[in-house]
Amino acid sequence: MADEATIGESGGEARRLKAVKALGLLDTPPAPEFEALVDLTCRTFGVATCGISLIDDRRQWFKAMRGLTRREISRELAFCTRLITTRAPLSIADLSADSGTWRHPLVAGAPHLRFYAGAPLMLGEEVVGALCVFDTRPRTLTQSEAEALERLAAVGSGLLRQYDTAQALSRLSHELEAQGRLAEQQRRLLSHQHRVLAQASAIARIGAWERDLKTGASRWSEGMYRLFEVPEDFVIDEAAILSFYPPGERRRVKGIVSRAAKAGTGHQFDAQIVTAKGNRRWVRVTSEIDHVDGVPVRRLGIVRDITEEKEAADRIASLAERDGLTGLYNRAFLQAHIDDLPTRRAGRRHAFLLLDLDGFKDINDTHGHAAGDECLKRVSRRIARSAGREALVARIGGDEFAVLVEEPAGRQDARALARHIRKAIQVPLRWRGHAFQLSASIGIAYWSGGEPVMSDALFADADLALYDAKGAGKNCEAIYRPELRAEATRRFAIVRDVGRALKRGGLELYYQPKVRLIGGAHQGFEALLRWVREDGSVVSAGAFEPALKDPGLSAEIGNFVIESALSQAAGWQGQGLDFGSVAINLGASQFRNRNLGRAMLERIDALGLPPGAIEVEVTEDVFLSRAAGHALEVCRELKYGGVTIAFDDFGTGFASLTHLREFPVDVLKIDRSFISRLGTDASTTSIVHAVVDLAHNLELGVVAEGVETEGQAQFLRAVGCEWAQGYLYARPMDARAVQGYLGTGAERLRA
């Protein structure tokens, strides 16, 4: 953990420990304001473990804690000790990978903490404690999260200052009460008490006052004159004092004072005042009756400036409801508002729009968080303006927003609102000489106003519609319909079952030969993923596409495909089989790993394979994805290392000739959808001819996929296409069948 020697050598450590002890907060019972701050921190960061603590000479003691049962940790094991010397926020993305924390019992053992972020709590110039956040998974603290942590820590420091002031006032109040017992003691201590009060009022903005119950005469301390900003010759009477309270407060205050006077009791209230100089302040007024020989003789009181305390409470309330970056409502407030709709707005139809920004991650990755945060702030204002004043607009995640609007006239009106919002978002954003253009995909769900509503259910419906909108090509809107849930259930089942198959060895690679069209010589194989079910049936990859698009599972499957194909190629090489080359399909999820190129080349070298024996096939969805930049780097690294790069399914989507120029492509693969229409559709025939000519002009090889007839093969030979694969030559086969094919099938093709 922290370097204790360094801390101990600091001349300020003694002063810091003195401040911690003088605060008097150690080993005190839980307090609601500290508990509320910890709950807010947990909600802000979406974690279960947060704490606010003090650090003395031997331990870190938690005034409030969530997620851990311990109330204290020895100073040697305390995560937050470093903050004493750094005096600045600190985060550790992965505690298990940090040399100072990986052996910590809370990291190595339950609850297996992984992420830590902490910010110092200040009392004056001294670091007396920390506000800390933990997570059981590694994560990186974003700039906006770091700023939120500092704001929350500032609130925590404010609570400590308020506690310190309150303790001083409490002690002062007890002293005053004790002095009132004997008049003689009061006279002896009056001078001393006056100095204490003067100092306290100057530091803590406190004023003391008293009123003679017999004569009505009032006396103020110097602090009272400072607090109300009046000269010392100010005439003190009831009307003058009430004039400081705004009209709305005046009647309430007068009623409280009047009732206390009739009952002969003390009173306490918080109210807003306007000083003689026009400054607005919040004050807490407290009074008690002083008795002499059982007879009430005067009313003694204290007025304390609680403006900072009130502002801190308002900030806490705002943090609980508002997003710190955009100022929009946050997810927690939106969910609570939706859950309360049947109580407040029964019978009133509502539309719920869930928005996801298309292209935001590229801005964040390319230009940094400053650009990303500015885009989010401007987009949030555009959404709020487009939705209108009656709508509730919230930011619910990184680049996700939601709009709840009451009683649109119909589904078309909700669609119209969605289009209006999308149009506003599409207006280019300019930032520091750059122009960014975003779009949005929007899912729409409805609450009829009659049946019970749960925020989770409404979110789920809108999320399914959002998924449908993204599947339709993004930058559009979709309305929830029941069949979307059935489709989501089907996708979930496929992802679950394929994930289980991967773990039990139920995924397997099949290999389809590629041959030279002139002469029929074997050229290589394309590795194709198959799911071999427990009943023995073999399922092609197109039937379990949701698993290949799942962010987590697709990466695992991709790693399996790469390792299986490379290992199999090495096995054939070891058997002396002339297999040519093996083509491996790589998806967008693989290219998110910047180290993919180096890792593949190292594995190829470790297996003793020549790099030219491996081909990587990249589909155009990779070129158009958020991982395009990483894909370009990886492809260049593989090409430089000797691996062949093929552009798969060329011509089926929106990739442009620019991608052929930018990406280090060696081979174009013409999609089977074009080959199947050769000879029956004149435009398709012309396109295939043009693609082959384009490839030759760019000095690229050409492979035709899905060749099934001799007529197709003859046309392809005639236009100069070099290679083909398809059922005309061989169906995909498992690795066991490849050996026989290389021994006999390939010879037949050449014959």
C-alpha positions in Angstrom: 0.0 0.0 0.0 1.2 3.6 0.6 4.8 4.3 1.6 4.4 4.7 5.4 7.9 5.9 5.9 7.4 8.8 3.6 4.2 9.8 5.3 5.8 9.5 8.7 8.7 11.7 7.7 6.3 14.5 6.7 6.4 17.3 9.2 2.7 17.8 8.6 1.6 14.4 9.7 1.4 15.5 13.4 -0.8 18.4 12.4 -3.0 16.1 10.3 -3.5 13.6 13.1 -4.3 16.4 15.5 -7.0 17.7 13.1 -8.5 14.2 12.8 -8.6 13.8 16.6 -9.9 17.3 17.2 -12.8 16.7 14.8 -14.2 14.2 17.3 -15.9 12.1 14.6 -14.0 8.9 15.1 -16.1 6.0 16.5 -19.4 7.9 16.4 -22.7 6.3 15.3 -23.9 6.5 11.7 -25.3 9.8 10.6 -27.9 10.3 7.8 -26.0 12.9 5.9 -22.9 10.7 5.5 -25.0 7.7 4.7 -26.8 9.7 2.0 -23.6 10.8 0.4 -22.3 7.2 0.2 -25.6 6.0 -1.3 -25.4 8.8 -3.9 -21.8 7.9 -4.7 -22.8 4.2 -5.2 -25.6 5.3 -7.6 -23.4 7.7 -9.5 -20.8 5.1 -10.3 -23.2 2.2 -10.5 -21.3 0.2 -7.9 -22.2 -1.6 -4.6 -19.1 -0.7 -2.6 -18.4 2.9 -1.5 -17.2 4.5 1.8 -16.4 7.8 3.5 -13.6 7.5 6.0 -11.1 9.1 8.4 -7.5 8.0 8.6 -5.6 8.3 11.9 -2.2 6.9 13.0 -3.2 3.2 13.0 -6.4 2.7 10.9 -8.8 3.8 8.3 -12.2 4.1 10.0 -15.4 4.3 7.9 -18.1 6.8 9.0 -20.4 5.3 6.4 -19.8 2.2 4.2 -21.7 0.2 1.6 -20.7 -3.2 0.4 -18.2 -4.1 3.2 -19.1 -5.2 6.7 -15.8 -3.9 8.1 -16.0 -0.5 9.9 -12.2 -0.1 9.9 -9.0 -1.4 8.1 -5.5 -1.2 9.5 -3.5 1.7 8.1 -1.0 -0.8 6.5 -3.8 -2.3 4.4 -5.8 1.0 3.7 -6.2 1.7 0.0 -6.6 5.5 0.7 -3.4 6.1 2.6 -1.7 7.3 -0.6 -4.1 10.3 -0.7 -2.4 11.8 2.4 0.7 12.5 0.4 -0.8 13.0 -3.1 -3.6 15.3 -1.9 -5.3 14.5 -5.2 -7.8 11.9 -6.5 -6.3 8.5 -7.3 -7.7 5.5 -9.3 -6.4 2.0 -9.9 -8.1 0.4 -12.9 -7.2 -3.2 -11.8 -6.1 -3.8 -8.2 -5.1 -7.4 -9.0 -2.6 -6.1 -11.5 -1.2 -3.4 -9.3 2.1 -4.2 -7.5 1.0 -2.5 -4.4 -2.4 -4.1 -4.0 -2.6 -7.5 -5.7 -1.9 -9.3 -2.4 -4.4 -7.4 -0.4 -6.8 -9.8 1.3 -9.9 -7.9 -0.1 -8.3 -8.3 -3.6 -6.9 -11.8 -3.4 -10.0 -13.0 -1.4 -13.6 -12.1 -1.0 -15.1 -9.8 -2.2 -12.3 -9.8 -4.9 -12.1 -6.1 -5.4 -10.7 -5.0 -8.7 -11.2 -1.3 -9.2 -10.5 1.6 -6.8 -10.9 5.3 -7.0 -10.5 7.7 -4.1 -10.5 11.4 -3.4 -9.1 13.2 -0.3 -11.5 14.8 2.3 -10.0 18.1 3.5 -10.5 19.9 6.8 -8.8 23.3 6.3 -5.4 22.4 4.8 -5.3 18.9 6.2 -6.3 15.6 4.5 -8.3 13.9 7.3 -10.0 11.2 5.3 -11.2 9.9 1.9 -14.2 9.2 -0.2 -13.6 5.9 -2.0 -15.3 3.8 -4.7 -14.7 0.1 -5.3 -15.9 -2.3 -8.0 -15.5 -6.1 -8.4 -14.5 -5.7 -12.1 -11.6 -3.7 -13.6 -12.6 -0.4 -15.2 -11.1 2.9 -16.3 -12.1 6.1 -14.5 -13.4 8.5 -17.2 -12.9 12.2 -17.1 -16.5 12.9 -16.3 -16.4 10.2 -13.5 -13.3 11.8 -12.1 -15.0 15.2 -12.0 -18.0 13.6 -10.3 -15.8 12.0 -7.7 -14.1 15.4 -7.0 -17.5 17.0 -6.6 -18.8 14.3 -4.3 -15.5 14.6 -2.2 -16.1 18.4 -2.0 -19.5 17.7 -0.6 -18.0 15.2 1.9 -15.4 17.8 3.0 -18.3 20.3 3.5 -20.1 17.8 5.7 -16.9 17.5 7.8 -16.6 21.3 8.1 -20.3 21.5 9.1 -19.8 18.7 11.7 -16.7 20.5 13.1 -18.7 23.8 13.3 -21.7 22.1 14.9 -19.5 20.5 17.5 -18.0 23.9 18.3 -21.4 25.4 18.6 -22.7 22.6 20.8 -19.8 23.0 23.2 -20.4 26.7 23.2 -24.0 26.3 23.9 -23.3 24.0 26.9 -20.9 26.5 28.2 -23.5 29.3 28.0 -26.1 27.1 29.8 -23.7 26.3 32.6 -22.8 30.0 33.0 -26.5 30.9 33.5 -26.8 28.9 36.8 -25.1 31.5 38.9 -25.1 35.2 38.2 -21.7 35.6 39.9 -20.1 33.0 37.6 -21.8 34.7 34.7 -20.2 38.0 35.6 -16.7 36.4 35.9 -16.9 34.6 32.6 -18.8 37.3 30.6 -15.6 38.9 29.3 -14.1 35.6 28.3 -17.3 34.4 26.7 -17.6 37.6 24.7 -14.2 36.9 23.1 -15.0 33.3 22.4 -18.3 34.3 20.8 -16.7 37.0 18.7 -14.0 34.6 17.4 -16.6 31.9 16.8 -19.0 34.2 15.0 -16.2 35.5 12.7 -15.1 32.0 11.8 -18.4 30.2 11.6 -20.6 33.2 10.8 -22.6 33.0 14.0 -24.3 35.8 15.9 -25.6 35.7 19.5 -28.5 37.8 20.8 -30.6 38.2 23.9 -33.9 39.9 24.7 -35.0 41.1 28.1 -38.5 39.7 28.7 -39.5 42.5 31.1 -38.3 45.6 29.2 -38.2 44.1 25.6 -34.7 45.5 25.1 -32.5 43.5 22.8 -28.7 43.1 22.6 -26.7 41.8 19.6 -23.2 40.4 19.4 -20.8 41.8 16.8 -21.5 38.6 14.7 -25.2 39.6 14.4 -24.3 43.0 12.9 -21.9 41.3 10.4 -24.5 38.6 9.5 -27.3 41.1 8.8 -24.8 43.6 7.3 -26.0 46.5 9.4 -24.0 49.2 11.3 -23.7 48.9 15.0 -26.1 51.8 15.6 -28.9 49.9 14.0 -32.1 50.1 16.0 -33.1 46.6 17.1 -36.9 46.1 17.4 -39.3 43.4 16.3 -40.5 45.1 13.1 -36.9 45.8 12.0 -35.9 42.2 12.5 -38.9 40.8 10.7 -38.2 43.1 7.7 -35.1 41.1 6.9 -37.3 38.1 6.0 -38.9 38.0 2.6 -42.7 38.4 2.6 -43.3 34.7 2.0 -41.2 33.8 5.1 -42.2 36.7 7.3 -45.6 35.3 8.4 -44.2 31.8 9.1 -41.4 33.2 11.3 -43.7 35.6 13.1 -46.0 32.6 13.9 -43.1 30.5 15.3 -41.8 33.3 17.5 -45.4 34.1 18.8 -46.2 30.5 19.7 -42.9 30.1 21.5 -43.5 33.3 23.5 -46.9 32.2 24.6 -45.7 28.8 25.6 -42.6 30.1 27.3 -40.4 27.7 25.4 -37.4 27.9 23.0 -37.7 27.7 19.3 -35.6 26.8 16.2 -36.2 27.4 12.5 -34.4 27.7 9.2 -35.3 30.7 7.0 -34.0 32.8 4.2 -33.1 36.5 4.9 -32.2 39.4 2.7 -29.4 41.5 4.4 -29.3 45.3 4.5 -27.0 45.1 1.5 -29.4 42.9 -0.5 -27.5 39.6 -0.1 -29.6 36.5 0.3 -28.6 34.1 3.1 -30.0 31.0 4.8 -29.9 31.2 8.6 -30.8 28.8 11.5 -32.3 30.7 14.5 -32.2 29.0 17.9 -33.4 30.3 21.2 -33.9 29.2 24.8 -35.5 30.9 27.9 -33.1 31.9 30.7 -34.5 31.5 34.2 -33.4 33.1 37.5 -34.8 31.5 40.6 -37.4 29.8 38.4 -38.5 33.1 36.8 -38.0 33.6 33.0 -36.0 36.8 32.6 -34.6 36.8 29.1 -34.5 34.9 25.8 -31.0 33.9 24.6 -30.4 33.0 21.0 -28.0 32.1 18.3 -28.3 32.9 14.6 -26.0 30.7 12.3 -25.4 31.3 8.6 -26.2 27.9 7.0 -26.0 29.1 3.4 -23.1 26.8 2.5 -24.8 23.9 4.3 -28.1 24.6 2.4 -26.2 24.8 -1.0 -24.4 21.6 -0.2 -27.8 19.9 0.5 -29.1 21.3 -2.7 -26.1 20.0 -4.6 -26.6 16.5 -3.1 -30.3 16.6 -4.1 -29.2 17.7 -7.6 -26.6 15.0 -7.9 -29.2 12.4 -6.9 -31.5 13.6 -9.7 -29.3 15.1 -12.4 -26.5 14.0 -14.7 -23.4 15.8 -13.8 -22.2 16.5 -17.3 -25.3 17.5 -19.2 -27.6 18.7 -16.4 -30.4 16.4 -17.7 -32.2 14.1 -15.3 -30.4 10.9 -14.6 -31.6 7.3 -15.0 -32.5 6.9 -11.3 -34.8 9.9 -11.4 -36.4 8.8 -14.7 -37.1 5.3 -13.4 -38.6 6.7 -10.2 -40.7 9.1 -12.3 -42.0 6.3 -14.6 -42.8 4.0 -11.6 -44.9 6.8 -10.1 -46.9 7.5 -13.3 -50.0 5.4 -12.2 -50.2 7.5 -9.1 -49.8 10.9 -10.7 -50.9 10.6 -14.3 -53.3 7.6 -14.5 -55.3 7.5 -17.7 -52.7 9.7 -19.6 -51.0 8.0 -22.5 -47.2 8.3 -22.6 -44.5 7.6 -25.3 -41.0 6.6 -24.2 -38.1 7.2 -26.6 -34.7 5.5 -26.1 -31.9 7.1 -28.1 -28.4 5.8 -28.8 -25.9 8.1 -30.7 -24.4 6.5 -33.8 -20.7 7.4 -34.3 -20.1 8.9 -30.8 -17.4 6.4 -29.8 -15.4 7.3 -32.9 -15.3 10.9 -31.8 -14.3 9.9 -28.2 -11.6 7.5 -29.4 -10.2 9.9 -32.0 -10.4 13.3 -30.4 -10.5 12.4 -26.7 -12.9 12.9 -23.8 -13.0 16.7 -24.0 -14.4 16.5 -27.5 -16.8 13.7 -26.5 -18.1 15.5 -23.4 -18.7 18.7 -25.4 -20.6 16.7 -28.0 -22.8 15.1 -25.3 -23.5 18.5 -23.8 -24.5 20.1 -27.1 -26.6 17.0 -28.2 -28.4 17.0 -24.8 -29.5 20.6 -25.4 -30.7 19.8 -28.9 -32.7 16.8 -27.6 -34.3 18.9 -24.9 -35.2 21.7 -27.3 -36.6 19.2 -29.8 -38.6 17.3 -27.2 -40.2 20.4 -25.7 -40.8 21.8 -22.2 -43.4 19.2 -21.3 -41.1 16.2 -22.0 -38.8 14.7 -19.4 -35.4 14.2 -21.0 -32.7 12.2 -19.3 -29.2 10.9 -20.0 -29.1 7.3 -18.9 -25.7 6.2 -20.0 -22.5 7.2 -21.9 -24.2 8.1 -25.2 -27.7 7.0 -24.4 -30.6 9.4 -23.8 -34.3 8.9 -23.1 -37.4 11.1 -23.6 -40.7 10.6 -21.8 -43.5 12.6 -23.3 -47.2 12.6 -22.3 -50.1 11.8 -24.7 -48.8 12.0 -28.2 -51.8 11.8 -30.5 -50.7 8.6 -32.0 -47.9 6.4 -33.1 -47.2 8.7 -36.1 -46.8 11.6 -33.7 -44.2 9.7 -31.7 -42.4 8.8 -34.9 -42.6 12.5 -36.0 -41.0 13.5 -32.6 -38.3 10.9 -33.1 -37.5 12.2 -36.6 -37.5 15.8 -35.3 -34.9 14.8 -32.7 -32.8 12.8 -35.2 -32.8 15.8 -37.6 -31.6 18.1 -34.8 -28.8 15.7 -33.8 -27.6 15.4 -37.4 -26.7 19.1 -37.7 -22.8 19.1 -37.7 -21.1 20.0 -34.5 -18.0 22.2 -34.7 -15.3 21.9 -32.0 -11.8 23.4 -32.2 -11.7 23.4 -36.0 -13.3 20.0 -36.3 -16.7 19.2 -37.6 -18.5 16.2 -36.2 -21.7 14.7 -37.6 -23.7 12.3 -35.4 -26.9 10.4 -36.0 -29.2 8.6 -33.6 -31.1 5.3 -33.5 -34.3 5.5 -31.5 -36.6 2.8 -30.0 -40.2 3.8 -29.0 -42.4 2.2 -26.5 -45.8 3.2 -25.0 -47.6 3.2 -21.7 -51.4 3.4 -22.3 -52.1 5.1 -19.0 -54.3 2.3 -17.8 -52.3 -0.8 -16.8 -49.6 -0.8 -14.1 -46.2 0.3 -15.4 -42.7 -0.7 -14.3 -39.8 1.3 -15.5 -37.7 -1.8 -16.1 -40.5 -3.2 -18.4 -40.8 0.1 -20.4 -37.0 0.3 -20.7 -36.9 -3.3 -21.9 -39.6 -2.7 -24.6 -37.9 0.5 -25.8 -34.5 -1.2 -25.8 -35.9 -4.0 -28.0 -37.2 -1.4 -30.4 -33.8 0.3 -30.4 -32.1 -2.9 -31.2 -34.5 -3.3 -34.1 -33.7 0.2 -35.3 -30.0 -0.5 -35.2 -30.5 -3.7 -37.1 -32.3 -1.8 -39.8 -29.2 0.2 -40.5 -29.1 2.8 -37.7 -30.2 6.5 -38.0 -33.9 5.5 -37.9 -36.6 4.8 -35.4 -38.6 1.7 -34.6 -41.7 1.1 -32.4 -41.9 -1.8 -30.0 -44.1 -4.8 -31.1 -44.6 -8.1 -29.2 -42.7 -10.2 -31.8 -39.5 -8.3 -31.0 -39.5 -9.9 -27.5 -39.9 -13.4 -29.1 -37.0 -12.6 -31.4 -34.9 -11.4 -28.4 -35.7 -14.6 -26.6 -34.6 -16.6 -29.6 -31.4 -14.6 -29.8 -30.7 -15.1 -26.1 -31.3 -18.8 -26.5 -28.9 -19.0 -29.4 -26.2 -17.0 -27.6 -26.6 -19.2 -24.5 -26.5 -22.5 -26.4 -23.6 -21.6 -28.6 -21.7 -20.4 -25.5 -22.3 -23.8 -23.9 -21.3 -25.5 -27.1 -18.0 -23.6 -27.2 -17.2 -24.7 -23.7 -18.0 -28.4 -24.3 -16.2 -28.6 -27.6 -19.4 -28.4 -29.8 -17.9 -25.9 -32.2 -15.8 -27.2 -35.1 -14.2 -25.9 -38.2 -15.1 -27.2 -41.6 -12.9 -26.5 -44.7 -14.1 -25.7 -48.2 -11.5 -26.0 -51.0 -10.6 -23.2 -53.3 -9.3 -24.2 -56.8 -7.7 -22.6 -59.8 -10.4 -22.2 -62.5 -7.9 -23.0 -65.3 -6.6 -26.5 -64.7 -8.4 -27.2 -61.4 -5.3 -27.2 -59.2 -6.0 -27.0 -55.5 -5.2 -23.6 -54.0 -6.2 -23.7 -50.4 -9.2 -23.9 -48.0 -11.5 -21.4 -46.3 -12.1 -22.3 -42.6 -15.9 -22.2 -41.9 -17.4 -22.4 -38.4 -20.0 -25.1 -37.7 -22.0 -25.9 -34.6 -22.2 -29.7 -34.1 -25.2 -30.2 -31.9 -25.5 -33.1 -29.4 -27.9 -34.9 -31.8 -25.1 -34.9 -34.4 -26.7 -32.3 -36.7 -24.4 -29.7 -38.2 -25.5 -26.0 -38.2 -23.8 -23.4 -40.4 -22.7 -20.0 -39.0 -25.6 -18.1 -40.6 -28.1 -20.0 -38.3 -26.4 -18.8 -35.1 -25.4 -15.2 -36.2 -26.6 -13.6 -33.0 -23.8 -15.5 -31.1 -21.3 -14.1 -33.6 -22.6 -10.5 -33.0 -22.6 -10.8 -29.2 -19.8 -8.5 -27.9 -18.4 -10.9 -25.4 -19.0 -14.3 -27.0 -18.0 -13.3 -30.5 -14.5 -12.5 -29.2 -14.2 -15.9 -27.6 -15.4 -17.6 -30.7 -13.0 -15.6 -32.8 -10.1 -16.7 -30.7 -11.2 -20.3 -31.0 -11.4 -20.1 -34.8 -8.0 -18.5 -35.1 -6.3 -21.1 -32.8 -8.1 -24.1 -34.3 -7.3 -23.0 -37.9 -3.6 -22.3 -37.2 -3.2 -25.6 -35.2 -4.9 -27.6 -38.0 -2.7 -26.0 -40.6 0.4 -26.9 -38.6 -1.0 -30.5 -38.2 -1.4 -30.9 -41.9 2.1 -29.5 -42.5 3.5 -32.0 -40.0 1.8 -34.8 -42.0 3.4 -33.6 -45.2 0.1 -32.6 -46.8 0.2 -29.9 -49.5 -2.8 -28.0 -48.2 -1.9 -24.7 -49.9 -3.3 -22.0 -47.6 -6.0 -21.7 -44.9 -8.3 -18.6 -45.0 -9.6 -17.4 -41.6 -12.6 -15.0 -41.3 -12.1 -12.3 -38.8 -15.0 -10.2 -37.4 -15.2 -6.7 -36.0 -14.9 -8.0 -32.4 -11.4 -9.4 -33.1 -10.2 -6.1 -34.4 -11.0 -4.3 -31.2 -7.8 -6.0 -29.9 -5.0 -3.9 -31.1 -2.5 -6.7 -30.4 -4.3 -9.2 -32.7 -1.8 -8.8 -35.6 1.3 -9.4 -33.4 -0.4 -12.2 -31.5 -1.3 -14.1 -34.8 2.2 -13.6 -36.2 3.8 -14.9 -33.0 1.5 -17.9 -33.0 2.2 -18.6 -36.7 5.9 -18.5 -36.0 5.6 -20.7 -32.9 3.8 -23.4 -34.9 6.4 -23.3 -37.6 4.1 -22.2 -40.3 5.1 -20.0 -43.3 3.0 -16.8 -43.1 2.0 -17.2 -46.7 0.1 -20.3 -45.7 -2.4 -18.2 -43.8 -5.0 -15.8 -45.4 -7.2 -13.4 -43.4 -10.7 -12.7 -44.8 -12.2 -9.3 -43.8 -15.8 -8.4 -44.6 -16.8 -4.9 -45.4 -18.8 -4.5 -42.1 -15.3 -4.4 -40.4 -14.3 -1.5 -42.7 -17.5 0.3 -41.8 -17.5 -0.5 -38.0 -16.1 1.5 -35.1 -13.1 -0.9 -35.1 -12.1 0.2 -38.7 -9.1 2.1 -37.4 -7.8 -0.8 -35.4 -8.6 -3.2 -38.3 -6.4 -1.1 -40.7 -3.5 -1.3 -38.2 -3.9 -5.0 -37.7 -4.2 -5.7 -41.5 -1.1 -3.7 -42.3 0.9 -5.6 -39.6 -0.3 -9.0 -40.9 0.4 -8.0 -44.5 3.9 -6.8 -43.5 4.4 -10.2 -41.8 3.6 -12.1 -44.9 -0.1 -13.0 -44.4 -2.5 -12.6 -47.3 -5.5 -10.2 -46.8 -8.7 -10.9 -48.7 -11.8 -8.6 -49.0 -14.7 -11.0 -48.5 -18.3 -10.6 -49.9 -17.1 -7.7 -52.1 -20.0 -5.6 -53.6 -22.8 -6.6 -51.2 -22.9 -3.4 -49.1 -21.6 0.1 -48.7 -17.9 -0.2 -48.8 -16.3 2.1 -51.3 -13.3 2.0 -53.6 -11.6 4.2 -50.9 -11.4 1.1 -48.7 -9.6 -0.8 -51.4 -7.0 2.0 -51.6 -6.6 2.4 -47.8 -6.6 -1.3 -46.7 -3.7 -3.6 -47.7 -5.9 -6.0 -49.7 -4.4 -8.8 -51.9 -7.6 -10.6 -53.0 -11.2 -9.8 -53.8 -13.9 -12.4 -53.1 -17.0 -12.0 -55.3 -20.1 -12.8 -53.2 -22.2 -15.9 -54.1 -25.3 -13.7 -54.5 -23.7 -12.4 -57.8 -22.4 -15.8 -59.0 -25.8 -17.4 -58.6 -27.4 -14.9 -61.1 -24.7 -15.3 -63.8 -26.3 -15.9 -67.2 -29.8 -15.0 -65.9 -29.4 -11.3 -65.1 -27.5 -9.0 -67.5 -26.7 -6.4 -64.9 -25.2 -9.0 -62.5 -23.1 -10.5 -65.3 -21.8 -7.0 -66.1 -21.0 -6.3 -62.4 -19.0 -9.6 -62.1 -17.1 -8.8 -65.3 -16.4 -5.2 -64.0 -15.2 -6.5 -60.6 -12.7 -8.9 -62.2 -11.4 -6.1 -64.4 -11.1 -3.8 -61.4 -9.2 -6.5 -59.5 -6.8 -7.0 -62.4 -6.2 -3.3 -62.7 -5.4 -3.1 -59.0 -3.2 -6.2 -59.3 -5.4 -8.1 -57.0 -6.4 -11.8 -57.1 -10.1 -12.7 -57.5 -12.0 -15.6 -55.9 -15.6 -16.4 -56.9 -17.7 -17.9 -54.1 -20.7 -20.2 -54.5 -19.8 -21.7 -57.9 -22.3 -24.5 -58.5 -22.5 -25.1 -62.2 -20.1 -25.6 -65.1 -21.7 -22.7 -66.9 -20.8 -20.4 -64.1 -17.2 -21.7 -64.1 -16.9 -21.3 -67.9 -18.0 -17.6 -67.7 -15.6 -16.9 -64.8 -12.8 -18.5 -66.8 -13.7 -16.4 -69.8 -13.5 -13.1 -67.9 -10.2 -14.0 -66.2 -11.2 -14.9 -62.7 -8.4 -17.0 -61.2 -10.0 -19.0 -58.4 -13.3 -20.4 -57.3 -15.0 -22.3 -54.5 -18.4 -23.9 -54.3 -20.4 -27.1 -54.4 -19.3 -27.7 -58.1 -15.9 -28.6 -56.6 -16.5 -29.7 -53.0 -18.7 -29.0 -50.1 -17.2 -27.9 -46.7 -15.7 -30.9 -44.9 -14.3 -31.6 -41.5 -10.6 -31.9 -40.8 -10.7 -35.7 -41.0 -12.1 -35.6 -44.5 -9.5 -33.1 -45.7 -6.7 -35.7 -45.7 -8.7 -38.0 -48.1 -9.6 -35.0 -50.3 -6.0 -33.9 -50.6 -5.0 -37.5 -51.6 -7.8 -38.2 -54.2 -10.3 -35.3 -54.6 -7.8 -32.7 -55.6 -6.3 -35.1 -58.2 -9.8 -35.6 -59.7 -10.3 -31.9 -60.0 -7.0 -31.5 -61.8 -7.9 -34.4 -64.1 
